[in-house]
Amino acid sequence: MFDCLSVCVNDKKSPEQREFWGWWLELEKNGEAFEARYRSGLYDVTGEWQDKALPKKAIQDVTRTQEVFHQKLLETLEKEFEIPLAIHKESVEFV
C-alpha cells in the first residue's frame, strides 16, 4: 500500500488534529504482472482512510499527485524491471 496526503483540510488545526484529502494505492501481484487499485478520499484524524468524494477544490491537486506517482511507478516497474502494470477494474479514475 502506498498513500499520499495531497491537500490539508484545515491547516489551522494542530498537526496531530489535521485531516487530508488524498489517494491511496493497493498494488497487487497478478501472475507476472501487478495491478494498481487507486482510491481517493479523506485521511481522518484517527489515521484511517475514508472512501469519500473529493471536494472540487481538492480534485486538481489530488489528481496531479496521483498522476505523477503513477508515471514514476510505470517507469520503475515496466522500464527498469520489465514488470507489466495494469489498472485494476475497481480503481478510481482520475480525471
N, CA, C and O atoms as a CHARMM CRD file, in Angstrom:
* protein
*
  380
    1    1 MET  N      0.84500  -1.18400   0.00000 PROA 1      0.00000
    2    1 MET  CA     0.00000   0.00000   0.00000 PROA 1      0.00000
    3    1 MET  C      0.88500   1.24000   0.00000 PROA 1      0.00000
    4    1 MET  O      1.87100   1.32100   0.73200 PROA 1      0.00000
    5    2 PHE  N      0.51400   2.19000  -0.82700 PROA 2      0.00000
    6    2 PHE  CA     1.14400   3.49700  -0.89600 PROA 2      0.00000
    7    2 PHE  C      0.03200   4.52000  -0.70000 PROA 2      0.00000
    8    2 PHE  O     -1.10900   4.28300  -1.09500 PROA 2      0.00000
    9    3 ASP  N      0.36000   5.65100  -0.09600 PROA 3      0.00000
   10    3 ASP  CA    -0.65300   6.69400   0.00200 PROA 3      0.00000
   11    3 ASP  C     -0.03200   8.07200  -0.08800 PROA 3      0.00000
   12    3 ASP  O      1.18000   8.23700   0.05400 PROA 3      0.00000
   13    4 CYS  N     -0.88700   9.06700  -0.32800 PROA 4      0.00000
   14    4 CYS  CA    -0.43400  10.43600  -0.48900 PROA 4      0.00000
   15    4 CYS  C     -1.45200  11.38000   0.13700 PROA 4      0.00000
   16    4 CYS  O     -2.62600  11.37900  -0.23400 PROA 4      0.00000
   17    5 LEU  N     -0.99200  12.18000   1.08300 PROA 5      0.00000
   18    5 LEU  CA    -1.82000  13.20600   1.70600 PROA 5      0.00000
   19    5 LEU  C     -1.62500  14.47500   0.88600 PROA 5      0.00000
   20    5 LEU  O     -0.66200  15.21100   1.10300 PROA 5      0.00000
   21    6 SER  N     -2.52100  14.73500  -0.04400 PROA 6      0.00000
   22    6 SER  CA    -2.31600  15.79900  -1.02400 PROA 6      0.00000
   23    6 SER  C     -2.74500  17.18100  -0.55300 PROA 6      0.00000
   24    6 SER  O     -2.03600  18.15700  -0.79900 PROA 6      0.00000
   25    7 VAL  N     -3.88900  17.28800   0.12000 PROA 7      0.00000
   26    7 VAL  CA    -4.45400  18.58900   0.47000 PROA 7      0.00000
   27    7 VAL  C     -4.92100  18.56600   1.91900 PROA 7      0.00000
   28    7 VAL  O     -5.73400  17.72400   2.30200 PROA 7      0.00000
   29    8 CYS  N     -4.40800  19.48700   2.71800 PROA 8      0.00000
   30    8 CYS  CA    -4.83200  19.58700   4.11500 PROA 8      0.00000
   31    8 CYS  C     -6.24600  20.17400   4.16700 PROA 8      0.00000
   32    8 CYS  O     -6.53500  21.16900   3.50200 PROA 8      0.00000
   33    9 VAL  N     -7.11100  19.55900   4.95100 PROA 9      0.00000
   34    9 VAL  CA    -8.49300  20.03000   5.07800 PROA 9      0.00000
   35    9 VAL  C     -8.51400  21.36800   5.81700 PROA 9      0.00000
   36    9 VAL  O     -9.19500  22.30000   5.39100 PROA 9      0.00000
   37   10 ASN  N     -7.77400  21.46600   6.91400 PROA 10     0.00000
   38   10 ASN  CA    -7.75100  22.69300   7.70800 PROA 10     0.00000
   39   10 ASN  C     -6.37700  22.83500   8.36000 PROA 10     0.00000
   40   10 ASN  O     -6.10100  22.22100   9.39000 PROA 10     0.00000
   41   11 ASP  N     -5.52100  23.65100   7.74800 PROA 11     0.00000
   42   11 ASP  CA    -4.15500  23.79100   8.25800 PROA 11     0.00000
   43   11 ASP  C     -4.05600  24.67500   9.49600 PROA 11     0.00000
   44   11 ASP  O     -2.95900  24.87100  10.02000 PROA 11     0.00000
   45   12 LYS  N     -5.17300  25.21000   9.97300 PROA 12     0.00000
   46   12 LYS  CA    -5.16900  25.98800  11.19800 PROA 12     0.00000
   47   12 LYS  C     -5.22000  25.09100  12.44300 PROA 12     0.00000
   48   12 LYS  O     -4.95000  25.54900  13.55400 PROA 12     0.00000
   49   13 LYS  N     -5.56500  23.82500  12.25100 PROA 13     0.00000
   50   13 LYS  CA    -5.58000  22.86900  13.35900 PROA 13     0.00000
   51   13 LYS  C     -4.14700  22.45800  13.69000 PROA 13     0.00000
   52   13 LYS  O     -3.25100  22.57300  12.85400 PROA 13     0.00000
   53   14 SER  N     -3.94200  21.98500  14.89700 PROA 14     0.00000
   54   14 SER  CA    -2.61800  21.49900  15.26900 PROA 14     0.00000
   55   14 SER  C     -2.28900  20.27300  14.40700 PROA 14     0.00000
   56   14 SER  O     -3.19500  19.54900  13.99200 PROA 14     0.00000
   57   15 PRO  N     -1.00000  20.03600  14.13800 PROA 15     0.00000
   58   15 PRO  CA    -0.61800  18.94100  13.23300 PROA 15     0.00000
   59   15 PRO  C     -1.23800  17.59100  13.57500 PROA 15     0.00000
   60   15 PRO  O     -1.62300  16.85500  12.66700 PROA 15     0.00000
   61   16 GLU  N     -1.34700  17.24800  14.83500 PROA 16     0.00000
   62   16 GLU  CA    -1.90600  15.94300  15.19400 PROA 16     0.00000
   63   16 GLU  C     -3.42500  15.87000  15.01600 PROA 16     0.00000
   64   16 GLU  O     -4.00600  14.79000  15.13100 PROA 16     0.00000
   65   17 GLN  N     -4.06700  16.99200  14.74100 PROA 17     0.00000
   66   17 GLN  CA    -5.51900  17.01800  14.52600 PROA 17     0.00000
   67   17 GLN  C     -5.90300  17.24300  13.06400 PROA 17     0.00000
   68   17 GLN  O     -7.08500  17.37400  12.74600 PROA 17     0.00000
   69   18 ARG  N     -4.92800  17.28900  12.19200 PROA 18     0.00000
   70   18 ARG  CA    -5.21200  17.59600  10.78200 PROA 18     0.00000
   71   18 ARG  C     -5.71900  16.37200  10.02100 PROA 18     0.00000
   72   18 ARG  O     -5.35500  15.23200  10.30900 PROA 18     0.00000
   73   19 GLU  N     -6.56800  16.65600   9.04700 PROA 19     0.00000
   74   19 GLU  CA    -7.07400  15.64700   8.11900 PROA 19     0.00000
   75   19 GLU  C     -6.68400  16.08300   6.71200 PROA 19     0.00000
   76   19 GLU  O     -6.42000  17.25800   6.46000 PROA 19     0.00000
   77   20 PHE  N     -6.65200  15.11600   5.80300 PROA 20     0.00000
   78   20 PHE  CA    -6.16300  15.39900   4.45000 PROA 20     0.00000
   79   20 PHE  C     -7.03000  14.72200   3.39800 PROA 20     0.00000
   80   20 PHE  O     -7.57000  13.63700   3.61400 PROA 20     0.00000
   81   21 TRP  N     -7.14900  15.39500   2.24600 PROA 21     0.00000
   82   21 TRP  CA    -7.70100  14.77900   1.05500 PROA 21     0.00000
   83   21 TRP  C     -6.53300  14.18100   0.29600 PROA 21     0.00000
   84   21 TRP  O     -5.46300  14.78400   0.21600 PROA 21     0.00000
   85   22 GLY  N     -6.73600  13.00200  -0.25900 PROA 22     0.00000
   86   22 GLY  CA    -5.65100  12.38700  -0.99600 PROA 22     0.00000
   87   22 GLY  C     -6.06800  11.08900  -1.64700 PROA 22     0.00000
   88   22 GLY  O     -7.24400  10.86700  -1.93500 PROA 22     0.00000
   89   23 TRP  N     -5.08500  10.23400  -1.87400 PROA 23     0.00000
   90   23 TRP  CA    -5.33200   8.95100  -2.54300 PROA 23     0.00000
   91   23 TRP  C     -4.45500   7.88500  -1.90500 PROA 23     0.00000
   92   23 TRP  O     -3.46000   8.17400  -1.24100 PROA 23     0.00000
   93   24 TRP  N     -4.86700   6.63500  -2.13200 PROA 24     0.00000
   94   24 TRP  CA    -4.03400   5.51200  -1.72100 PROA 24     0.00000
   95   24 TRP  C     -4.08400   4.44400  -2.79200 PROA 24     0.00000
   96   24 TRP  O     -5.01900   4.37400  -3.59000 PROA 24     0.00000
   97   25 LEU  N     -3.06600   3.62500  -2.79000 PROA 25     0.00000
   98   25 LEU  CA    -2.89100   2.61200  -3.82500 PROA 25     0.00000
   99   25 LEU  C     -2.68100   1.25900  -3.17400 PROA 25     0.00000
  100   25 LEU  O     -1.86900   1.11100  -2.26000 PROA 25     0.00000
  101   26 GLU  N     -3.41100   0.29000  -3.64800 PROA 26     0.00000
  102   26 GLU  CA    -3.17800  -1.10400  -3.28300 PROA 26     0.00000
  103   26 GLU  C     -2.59000  -1.76700  -4.52000 PROA 26     0.00000
  104   26 GLU  O     -3.26000  -1.89200  -5.54500 PROA 26     0.00000
  105   27 LEU  N     -1.33800  -2.18800  -4.41700 PROA 27     0.00000
  106   27 LEU  CA    -0.63400  -2.79200  -5.53200 PROA 27     0.00000
  107   27 LEU  C     -0.60000  -4.29700  -5.30200 PROA 27     0.00000
  108   27 LEU  O     -0.00700  -4.77400  -4.33500 PROA 27     0.00000
  109   28 GLU  N     -1.23900  -5.03600  -6.19700 PROA 28     0.00000
  110   28 GLU  CA    -1.36300  -6.48300  -6.02700 PROA 28     0.00000
  111   28 GLU  C     -0.69100  -7.21600  -7.17700 PROA 28     0.00000
  112   28 GLU  O     -0.79400  -6.81000  -8.33400 PROA 28     0.00000
  113   29 LYS  N     -0.00500  -8.29800  -6.84300 PROA 29     0.00000
  114   29 LYS  CA     0.60600  -9.12700  -7.87400 PROA 29     0.00000
  115   29 LYS  C     -0.47000 -10.03200  -8.46400 PROA 29     0.00000
  116   29 LYS  O     -1.25000 -10.65200  -7.74100 PROA 29     0.00000
  117   30 ASN  N     -0.49500 -10.09300  -9.78100 PROA 30     0.00000
  118   30 ASN  CA    -1.45100 -10.92000 -10.50100 PROA 30     0.00000
  119   30 ASN  C     -0.66700 -11.67900 -11.57400 PROA 30     0.00000
  120   30 ASN  O     -0.45600 -11.17700 -12.67800 PROA 30     0.00000
  121   31 GLY  N     -0.24700 -12.87700 -11.23600 PROA 31     0.00000
  122   31 GLY  CA     0.60500 -13.63900 -12.14800 PROA 31     0.00000
  123   31 GLY  C      1.97200 -12.99000 -12.22000 PROA 31     0.00000
  124   31 GLY  O      2.63400 -12.80600 -11.19800 PROA 31     0.00000
  125   32 GLU  N      2.39800 -12.64200 -13.43100 PROA 32     0.00000
  126   32 GLU  CA     3.69900 -11.99600 -13.62400 PROA 32     0.00000
  127   32 GLU  C      3.58900 -10.47300 -13.64000 PROA 32     0.00000
  128   32 GLU  O      4.59500  -9.78100 -13.79700 PROA 32     0.00000
  129   33 ALA  N      2.37900  -9.95000 -13.47700 PROA 33     0.00000
  130   33 ALA  CA     2.15600  -8.50600 -13.55000 PROA 33     0.00000
  131   33 ALA  C      1.66000  -7.97900 -12.20400 PROA 33     0.00000
  132   33 ALA  O      1.39700  -8.74400 -11.27600 PROA 33     0.00000
  133   34 PHE  N      1.54100  -6.66200 -12.12400 PROA 34     0.00000
  134   34 PHE  CA     0.94800  -6.01200 -10.96700 PROA 34     0.00000
  135   34 PHE  C     -0.30400  -5.27200 -11.40700 PROA 34     0.00000
  136   34 PHE  O     -0.39400  -4.79400 -12.53700 PROA 34     0.00000
  137   35 GLU  N     -1.26900  -5.18400 -10.49800 PROA 35     0.00000
  138   35 GLU  CA    -2.48000  -4.40000 -10.72500 PROA 35     0.00000
  139   35 GLU  C     -2.52400  -3.28300  -9.69000 PROA 35     0.00000
  140   35 GLU  O     -2.32300  -3.50500  -8.49700 PROA 35     0.00000
  141   36 ALA  N     -2.79300  -2.08100 -10.18000 PROA 36     0.00000
  142   36 ALA  CA    -2.86900  -0.90400  -9.32300 PROA 36     0.00000
  143   36 ALA  C     -4.33200  -0.55000  -9.08500 PROA 36     0.00000
  144   36 ALA  O     -5.08600  -0.30200 -10.02500 PROA 36     0.00000
  145   37 ARG  N     -4.71800  -0.53100  -7.81800 PROA 37     0.00000
  146   37 ARG  CA    -6.08900  -0.12100  -7.45700 PROA 37     0.00000
  147   37 ARG  C     -5.98100   1.16800  -6.65100 PROA 37     0.00000
  148   37 ARG  O     -5.65000   1.15600  -5.46500 PROA 37     0.00000
  149   38 TYR  N     -6.27100   2.28400  -7.32700 PROA 38     0.00000
  150   38 TYR  CA    -6.23000   3.58600  -6.67700 PROA 38     0.00000
  151   38 TYR  C     -7.59100   3.90100  -6.07300 PROA 38     0.00000
  152   38 TYR  O     -8.63800   3.55800  -6.62400 PROA 38     0.00000
  153   39 ARG  N     -7.54200   4.56100  -4.92700 PROA 39     0.00000
  154   39 ARG  CA    -8.76200   5.04500  -4.27700 PROA 39     0.00000
  155   39 ARG  C     -8.48600   6.45700  -3.78900 PROA 39     0.00000
  156   39 ARG  O     -7.33600   6.83000  -3.55700 PROA 39     0.00000
  157   40 SER  N     -9.53500   7.23100  -3.63800 PROA 40     0.00000
  158   40 SER  CA    -9.36200   8.59700  -3.14900 PROA 40     0.00000
  159   40 SER  C    -10.33600   8.85200  -2.02200 PROA 40     0.00000
  160   40 SER  O    -11.36800   8.19200  -1.90400 PROA 40     0.00000
  161   41 GLY  N     -9.98700   9.82600  -1.19300 PROA 41     0.00000
  162   41 GLY  CA   -10.86700  10.14800  -0.09300 PROA 41     0.00000
  163   41 GLY  C    -10.18500  10.97200   0.97600 PROA 41     0.00000
  164   41 GLY  O     -9.27400  11.75500   0.70700 PROA 41     0.00000
  165   42 LEU  N    -10.65500  10.77300   2.20500 PROA 42     0.00000
  166   42 LEU  CA   -10.21500  11.55600   3.34500 PROA 42     0.00000
  167   42 LEU  C     -9.37400  10.71200   4.28800 PROA 42     0.00000
  168   42 LEU  O     -9.78200   9.62400   4.69300 PROA 42     0.00000
  169   43 TYR  N     -8.20100  11.22200   4.63300 PROA 43     0.00000
  170   43 TYR  CA    -7.36700  10.61600   5.66300 PROA 43     0.00000
  171   43 TYR  C     -7.74100  11.33200   6.94900 PROA 43     0.00000
  172   43 TYR  O     -7.40800  12.50300   7.13700 PROA 43     0.00000
  173   44 ASP  N     -8.43900  10.61900   7.84100 PROA 44     0.00000
  174   44 ASP  CA    -9.01700  11.28200   9.00600 PROA 44     0.00000
  175   44 ASP  C     -8.04800  11.39800  10.17800 PROA 44     0.00000
  176   44 ASP  O     -6.91500  10.91900  10.11500 PROA 44     0.00000
  177   45 VAL  N     -8.50600  12.03400  11.23500 PROA 45     0.00000
  178   45 VAL  CA    -7.69200  12.32200  12.41300 PROA 45     0.00000
  179   45 VAL  C     -7.24900  11.04000  13.13800 PROA 45     0.00000
  180   45 VAL  O     -6.27900  11.07000  13.89500 PROA 45     0.00000
  181   46 THR  N     -7.93800   9.92900  12.91800 PROA 46     0.00000
  182   46 THR  CA    -7.55600   8.65900  13.55600 PROA 46     0.00000
  183   46 THR  C     -6.50900   7.91200  12.73500 PROA 46     0.00000
  184   46 THR  O     -6.03900   6.85000  13.14300 PROA 46     0.00000
  185   47 GLY  N     -6.14000   8.47000  11.57100 PROA 47     0.00000
  186   47 GLY  CA    -5.13400   7.82300  10.73100 PROA 47     0.00000
  187   47 GLY  C     -5.70600   6.75700   9.81400 PROA 47     0.00000
  188   47 GLY  O     -4.98800   5.85600   9.38000 PROA 47     0.00000
  189   48 GLU  N     -6.98900   6.85500   9.51900 PROA 48     0.00000
  190   48 GLU  CA    -7.66900   5.89500   8.63700 PROA 48     0.00000
  191   48 GLU  C     -8.14200   6.60000   7.37000 PROA 48     0.00000
  192   48 GLU  O     -8.52400   7.77000   7.39300 PROA 48     0.00000
  193   49 TRP  N     -8.10500   5.85900   6.26800 PROA 49     0.00000
  194   49 TRP  CA    -8.64200   6.36900   5.00600 PROA 49     0.00000
  195   49 TRP  C    -10.13900   6.11400   4.95100 PROA 49     0.00000
  196   49 TRP  O    -10.60600   5.02200   5.27600 PROA 49     0.00000
  197   50 GLN  N    -10.89100   7.13400   4.53500 PROA 50     0.00000
  198   50 GLN  CA   -12.32400   7.01600   4.30100 PROA 50     0.00000
  199   50 GLN  C    -12.57400   7.25400   2.81500 PROA 50     0.00000
  200   50 GLN  O    -12.13100   8.25600   2.25200 PROA 50     0.00000
  201   51 ASP  N    -13.28100   6.33400   2.19700 PROA 51     0.00000
  202   51 ASP  CA   -13.59700   6.42300   0.77600 PROA 51     0.00000
  203   51 ASP  C    -14.70500   7.46300   0.59900 PROA 51     0.00000
  204   51 ASP  O    -15.89000   7.13000   0.63200 PROA 51     0.00000
  205   52 LYS  N    -14.31000   8.72700   0.41000 PROA 52     0.00000
  206   52 LYS  CA   -15.25700   9.83700   0.28300 PROA 52     0.00000
  207   52 LYS  C    -14.97700  10.60600  -0.99500 PROA 52     0.00000
  208   52 LYS  O    -13.85000  10.63400  -1.49000 PROA 52     0.00000
  209   53 ALA  N    -16.02300  11.22800  -1.52000 PROA 53     0.00000
  210   53 ALA  CA   -15.85700  12.06000  -2.71200 PROA 53     0.00000
  211   53 ALA  C    -15.00400  13.27100  -2.37400 PROA 53     0.00000
  212   53 ALA  O    -15.17200  13.89000  -1.32300 PROA 53     0.00000
  213   54 LEU  N    -14.09100  13.60000  -3.27400 PROA 54     0.00000
  214   54 LEU  CA   -13.23200  14.76100  -3.07400 PROA 54     0.00000
  215   54 LEU  C    -14.00700  16.04700  -3.32800 PROA 54     0.00000
  216   54 LEU  O    -14.82400  16.10500  -4.24700 PROA 54     0.00000
  217   55 PRO  N    -13.75900  17.08300  -2.52200 PROA 55     0.00000
  218   55 PRO  CA   -14.37800  18.37600  -2.82800 PROA 55     0.00000
  219   55 PRO  C    -13.72500  18.96700  -4.07900 PROA 55     0.00000
  220   55 PRO  O    -12.56800  18.67300  -4.37900 PROA 55     0.00000
  221   56 LYS  N    -14.46300  19.79100  -4.79700 PROA 56     0.00000
  222   56 LYS  CA   -13.95600  20.35800  -6.05000 PROA 56     0.00000
  223   56 LYS  C    -12.60400  21.03800  -5.87900 PROA 56     0.00000
  224   56 LYS  O    -11.74300  20.92700  -6.75200 PROA 56     0.00000
  225   57 LYS  N    -12.40700  21.73700  -4.77200 PROA 57     0.00000
  226   57 LYS  CA   -11.16200  22.49300  -4.58800 PROA 57     0.00000
  227   57 LYS  C     -9.94000  21.59300  -4.39400 PROA 57     0.00000
  228   57 LYS  O     -8.81000  22.06500  -4.52300 PROA 57     0.00000
  229   58 ALA  N    -10.14200  20.31100  -4.08800 PROA 58     0.00000
  230   58 ALA  CA    -9.02000  19.39500  -3.85700 PROA 58     0.00000
  231   58 ALA  C     -8.73100  18.49800  -5.05800 PROA 58     0.00000
  232   58 ALA  O     -7.65900  17.89800  -5.12900 PROA 58     0.00000
  233   59 ILE  N     -9.65300  18.39500  -5.98800 PROA 59     0.00000
  234   59 ILE  CA    -9.52300  17.43900  -7.10000 PROA 59     0.00000
  235   59 ILE  C     -8.25100  17.65100  -7.91100 PROA 59     0.00000
  236   59 ILE  O     -7.54800  16.68600  -8.21300 PROA 59     0.00000
  237   60 GLN  N     -7.94300  18.88700  -8.26800 PROA 60     0.00000
  238   60 GLN  CA    -6.77900  19.14800  -9.12300 PROA 60     0.00000
  239   60 GLN  C     -5.47800  18.70200  -8.45800 PROA 60     0.00000
  240   60 GLN  O     -4.65500  18.04500  -9.09500 PROA 60     0.00000
  241   61 ASP  N     -5.28200  19.05000  -7.19200 PROA 61     0.00000
  242   61 ASP  CA    -4.03900  18.67500  -6.51300 PROA 61     0.00000
  243   61 ASP  C     -3.94500  17.17400  -6.27700 PROA 61     0.00000
  244   61 ASP  O     -2.87700  16.58600  -6.44100 PROA 61     0.00000
  245   62 VAL  N     -5.04100  16.55800  -5.89800 PROA 62     0.00000
  246   62 VAL  CA    -5.03000  15.11000  -5.66900 PROA 62     0.00000
  247   62 VAL  C     -4.74500  14.38000  -6.97200 PROA 62     0.00000
  248   62 VAL  O     -3.95200  13.43800  -6.99800 PROA 62     0.00000
  249   63 THR  N     -5.38100  14.80500  -8.04400 PROA 63     0.00000
  250   63 THR  CA    -5.15900  14.18500  -9.35100 PROA 63     0.00000
  251   63 THR  C     -3.71000  14.35600  -9.80500 PROA 63     0.00000
  252   63 THR  O     -3.09800  13.41300 -10.30700 PROA 63     0.00000
  253   64 ARG  N     -3.16900  15.54700  -9.62800 PROA 64     0.00000
  254   64 ARG  CA    -1.78900  15.81100 -10.04300 PROA 64     0.00000
  255   64 ARG  C     -0.80800  14.90800  -9.30600 PROA 64     0.00000
  256   64 ARG  O      0.08300  14.33000  -9.93000 PROA 64     0.00000
  257   65 THR  N     -0.95700  14.77700  -7.98600 PROA 65     0.00000
  258   65 THR  CA    -0.01600  13.94600  -7.23500 PROA 65     0.00000
  259   65 THR  C     -0.15200  12.47600  -7.60600 PROA 65     0.00000
  260   65 THR  O      0.83800  11.74600  -7.64300 PROA 65     0.00000
  261   66 GLN  N     -1.37100  12.04500  -7.87800 PROA 66     0.00000
  262   66 GLN  CA    -1.57800  10.65100  -8.27000 PROA 66     0.00000
  263   66 GLN  C     -0.97000  10.37700  -9.63500 PROA 66     0.00000
  264   66 GLN  O     -0.32300   9.34700  -9.82800 PROA 66     0.00000
  265   67 GLU  N     -1.16600  11.27300 -10.57300 PROA 67     0.00000
  266   67 GLU  CA    -0.63400  11.06900 -11.92300 PROA 67     0.00000
  267   67 GLU  C      0.89000  11.05300 -11.93300 PROA 67     0.00000
  268   67 GLU  O      1.49800  10.24100 -12.63100 PROA 67     0.00000
  269   68 VAL  N      1.51400  11.94800 -11.16100 PROA 68     0.00000
  270   68 VAL  CA     2.97600  11.98700 -11.08400 PROA 68     0.00000
  271   68 VAL  C      3.49200  10.67400 -10.48600 PROA 68     0.00000
  272   68 VAL  O      4.44800  10.08900 -10.99500 PROA 68     0.00000
  273   69 PHE  N      2.86000  10.22100  -9.41700 PROA 69     0.00000
  274   69 PHE  CA     3.27500   8.96800  -8.79300 PROA 69     0.00000
  275   69 PHE  C      3.10400   7.80000  -9.75100 PROA 69     0.00000
  276   69 PHE  O      3.99800   6.96400  -9.88100 PROA 69     0.00000
  277   70 HSD  N      1.95500   7.74000 -10.42400 PROA 70     0.00000
  278   70 HSD  CA     1.68800   6.61000 -11.32400 PROA 70     0.00000
  279   70 HSD  C      2.70800   6.56100 -12.45700 PROA 70     0.00000
  280   70 HSD  O      3.15000   5.48000 -12.84400 PROA 70     0.00000
  281   71 GLN  N      3.08000   7.71000 -12.98600 PROA 71     0.00000
  282   71 GLN  CA     4.07600   7.73400 -14.05700 PROA 71     0.00000
  283   71 GLN  C      5.41700   7.18100 -13.56400 PROA 71     0.00000
  284   71 GLN  O      6.07300   6.41700 -14.27300 PROA 71     0.00000
  285   72 LYS  N      5.82000   7.56600 -12.35500 PROA 72     0.00000
  286   72 LYS  CA     7.07000   7.05400 -11.78500 PROA 72     0.00000
  287   72 LYS  C      6.97900   5.55500 -11.51700 PROA 72     0.00000
  288   72 LYS  O      7.95200   4.82800 -11.72000 PROA 72     0.00000
  289   73 LEU  N      5.82800   5.09500 -11.06700 PROA 73     0.00000
  290   73 LEU  CA     5.61800   3.67200 -10.83000 PROA 73     0.00000
  291   73 LEU  C      5.72500   2.89400 -12.14100 PROA 73     0.00000
  292   73 LEU  O      6.36600   1.84500 -12.19400 PROA 73     0.00000
  293   74 LEU  N      5.09900   3.40900 -13.19300 PROA 74     0.00000
  294   74 LEU  CA     5.18600   2.77300 -14.51700 PROA 74     0.00000
  295   74 LEU  C      6.63300   2.68900 -14.99100 PROA 74     0.00000
  296   74 LEU  O      7.08600   1.63800 -15.44500 PROA 74     0.00000
  297   75 GLU  N      7.34200   3.78900 -14.88500 PROA 75     0.00000
  298   75 GLU  CA     8.73300   3.81100 -15.34700 PROA 75     0.00000
  299   75 GLU  C      9.58800   2.81400 -14.57500 PROA 75     0.00000
  300   75 GLU  O     10.43600   2.13600 -15.15400 PROA 75     0.00000
  301   76 THR  N      9.36600   2.73000 -13.28300 PROA 76     0.00000
  302   76 THR  CA    10.16400   1.82600 -12.46500 PROA 76     0.00000
  303   76 THR  C      9.84500   0.37200 -12.77000 PROA 76     0.00000
  304   76 THR  O     10.74700  -0.42500 -13.03000 PROA 76     0.00000
  305   77 LEU  N      8.56300   0.02500 -12.74000 PROA 77     0.00000
  306   77 LEU  CA     8.19500  -1.38000 -12.94600 PROA 77     0.00000
  307   77 LEU  C      8.43600  -1.83800 -14.38000 PROA 77     0.00000
  308   77 LEU  O      9.07900  -2.86300 -14.60800 PROA 77     0.00000
  309   78 GLU  N      7.91800  -1.07800 -15.35000 PROA 78     0.00000
  310   78 GLU  CA     7.95000  -1.54100 -16.73300 PROA 78     0.00000
  311   78 GLU  C      9.29700  -1.31100 -17.41900 PROA 78     0.00000
  312   78 GLU  O      9.77000  -2.17700 -18.15500 PROA 78     0.00000
  313   79 LYS  N      9.90600  -0.17100 -17.18800 PROA 79     0.00000
  314   79 LYS  CA    11.14500   0.13100 -17.90700 PROA 79     0.00000
  315   79 LYS  C     12.38000  -0.42900 -17.21200 PROA 79     0.00000
  316   79 LYS  O     13.28000  -0.95400 -17.86700 PROA 79     0.00000
  317   80 GLU  N     12.42300  -0.31600 -15.89000 PROA 80     0.00000
  318   80 GLU  CA    13.61300  -0.80100 -15.18300 PROA 80     0.00000
  319   80 GLU  C     13.56700  -2.29800 -14.90900 PROA 80     0.00000
  320   80 GLU  O     14.58800  -2.97800 -15.01100 PROA 80     0.00000
  321   81 PHE  N     12.40000  -2.81300 -14.56600 PROA 81     0.00000
  322   81 PHE  CA    12.29600  -4.22100 -14.16500 PROA 81     0.00000
  323   81 PHE  C     11.51600  -5.09400 -15.14700 PROA 81     0.00000
  324   81 PHE  O     11.42800  -6.30900 -14.96600 PROA 81     0.00000
  325   82 GLU  N     10.94600  -4.47100 -16.19400 PROA 82     0.00000
  326   82 GLU  CA    10.16600  -5.19100 -17.20500 PROA 82     0.00000
  327   82 GLU  C      9.01800  -5.98600 -16.58800 PROA 82     0.00000
  328   82 GLU  O      8.75200  -7.12200 -16.98000 PROA 82     0.00000
  329   83 ILE  N      8.35000  -5.37500 -15.62500 PROA 83     0.00000
  330   83 ILE  CA     7.17700  -5.97200 -14.97800 PROA 83     0.00000
  331   83 ILE  C      5.95700  -5.17900 -15.43500 PROA 83     0.00000
  332   83 ILE  O      5.89500  -3.97100 -15.20600 PROA 83     0.00000
  333   84 PRO  N      4.98400  -5.83100 -16.07700 PROA 84     0.00000
  334   84 PRO  CA     3.79300  -5.11800 -16.53900 PROA 84     0.00000
  335   84 PRO  C      2.95400  -4.57700 -15.37000 PROA 84     0.00000
  336   84 PRO  O      2.89800  -5.16600 -14.29000 PROA 84     0.00000
  337   85 LEU  N      2.31100  -3.44300 -15.62900 PROA 85     0.00000
  338   85 LEU  CA     1.42800  -2.81700 -14.65800 PROA 85     0.00000
  339   85 LEU  C      0.10100  -2.51800 -15.32800 PROA 85     0.00000
  340   85 LEU  O      0.05800  -1.89200 -16.38700 PROA 85     0.00000
  341   86 ALA  N     -0.97300  -2.96200 -14.71400 PROA 86     0.00000
  342   86 ALA  CA    -2.31800  -2.69900 -15.22100 PROA 86     0.00000
  343   86 ALA  C     -3.11800  -1.97000 -14.15600 PROA 86     0.00000
  344   86 ALA  O     -2.80500  -2.05200 -12.96900 PROA 86     0.00000
  345   87 ILE  N     -4.14200  -1.26500 -14.58100 PROA 87     0.00000
  346   87 ILE  CA    -5.05200  -0.60900 -13.64800 PROA 87     0.00000
  347   87 ILE  C     -6.17600  -1.59200 -13.32100 PROA 87     0.00000
  348   87 ILE  O     -6.80000  -2.15000 -14.22300 PROA 87     0.00000
  349   88 HSD  N     -6.42400  -1.79600 -12.05800 PROA 88     0.00000
  350   88 HSD  CA    -7.47900  -2.69900 -11.59400 PROA 88     0.00000
  351   88 HSD  C     -8.83600  -2.16000 -12.03300 PROA 88     0.00000
  352   88 HSD  O     -9.03300  -0.94700 -12.08700 PROA 88     0.00000
  353   89 LYS  N     -9.75600  -3.04000 -12.34100 PROA 89     0.00000
  354   89 LYS  CA   -11.08800  -2.62400 -12.82400 PROA 89     0.00000
  355   89 LYS  C    -11.85600  -1.82900 -11.77400 PROA 89     0.00000
  356   89 LYS  O    -12.76900  -1.08500 -12.13200 PROA 89     0.00000
  357   90 GLU  N    -11.52100  -1.96000 -10.49500 PROA 90     0.00000
  358   90 GLU  CA   -12.20600  -1.21800  -9.43300 PROA 90     0.00000
  359   90 GLU  C    -11.46000   0.05300  -9.04400 PROA 90     0.00000
  360   90 GLU  O    -11.83500   0.70400  -8.06900 PROA 90     0.00000
  361   91 SER  N    -10.42300   0.42000  -9.77400 PROA 91     0.00000
  362   91 SER  CA    -9.62300   1.59500  -9.45600 PROA 91     0.00000
  363   91 SER  C    -10.41600   2.87000  -9.72200 PROA 91     0.00000
  364   91 SER  O    -11.23500   2.93300 -10.63900 PROA 91     0.00000
  365   92 VAL  N    -10.15300   3.88700  -8.89800 PROA 92     0.00000
  366   92 VAL  CA   -10.74000   5.19700  -9.11300 PROA 92     0.00000
  367   92 VAL  C    -10.14300   5.78700 -10.37700 PROA 92     0.00000
  368   92 VAL  O     -8.94100   5.66900 -10.61500 PROA 92     0.00000
  369   93 GLU  N    -10.96200   6.40900 -11.17200 PROA 93     0.00000
  370   93 GLU  CA   -10.47100   7.08100 -12.36900 PROA 93     0.00000
  371   93 GLU  C    -10.14900   8.50800 -12.03500 PROA 93     0.00000
  372   93 GLU  O    -11.02100   9.25700 -11.59600 PROA 93     0.00000
  373   94 PHE  N     -8.90200   8.90000 -12.23700 PROA 94     0.00000
  374   94 PHE  CA    -8.50700  10.29000 -12.01500 PROA 94     0.00000
  375   94 PHE  C     -8.67900  11.02400 -13.32800 PROA 94     0.00000
  376   94 PHE  O     -8.27800  10.53900 -14.38600 PROA 94     0.00000
  377   95 VAL  N     -9.28000  12.19500 -13.24800 PROA 95     0.00000
  378   95 VAL  CA    -9.60700  12.95800 -14.46200 PROA 95     0.00000
  379   95 VAL  C     -8.49800  13.90300 -14.82200 PROA 95     0.00000
  380   95 VAL  O     -8.59900  14.62500 -15.81300 PROA 95     0.00000
